[in-house]
Amino acid sequence: MKEKDRLKRKSKFLSLVLRHKPEVIGISMDEQGWVDVSELLEKLDANGRSMSMEELEEVVAKNDKKRFAFNEDHSRIRASQGHSLDLELGYSPSEPPNELYHGTATRFIDSIRKSGLEKRNRHHVHLSANLNTAKDVGGRHGKPVILIVKAKEMQEAGFKFFVSENAVWLTDNVPVDYIVFPE
Ligand code: HQG
């Protein structure tokens, strides 16, 4: 297997464990999503998914979206965002730029026009300050379309925004009034 594919496979499995289903390897996670690194390595091993500390460091460092973060002394690790588990990540509210972008697929537009942006299976609605990122995110679901979110206006109306450690903007939901749809 190519080096890049090997890392991607490991990263995908880590996403499963750290964002969605820690129970697949029976690991305990605290309420902010952190797990103990030595327990993680042990349990990966026990479940036929062995990884050395060097490999784990490599996955964290080379991951294309910097999805995972260590604590200061690298004794604990967590996913920076993207969870479906009900956690309290502990990010403080931040002041968003005037506009943020949400990439979605054309087939969702009618539904979004009715109910706004919902978090669906995830913990938050994910927004980006960067158009290209939004386009890529939308392309995962079909023909991409970019929605503009009037983030500053939302915040002024009392909605909270958070930025994850890897620069993804997070909010609870986006009502239709704050979305600019393409013509
Ligand atoms: C859509 C990736 C119908 C929403 C990316 C999206 C991101 C609605 C889909 C992160 C809707 C949910 C998240 C409504 C929202 N009606 N469809 N009312 N409201 N939707 O994957 O934002 O690679 O849960 O537009 O980089 O695509 O995992 O969210 O299309 O940051 O690290 O429902 O996932 O990061 O899909 O992606 P997702 P997303 P990772």
Boltz pocket constraint, residues with backbone or C-beta under 6 A from the ligand:
constraints:
  - pocket:
      binder: B
      contacts: [[A, 65], [A, 67], [A, 81], [A, 82], [A, 103], [A, 104], [A, 105], [A, 108], [A, 111], [A, 112], [A, 115], [A, 116], [A, 117], [A, 118], [A, 119], [A, 120], [A, 121], [A, 122], [A, 125], [A, 126], [A, 133], [A, 137], [A, 138], [A, 141], [A, 168]]
      max_distance: 6.0
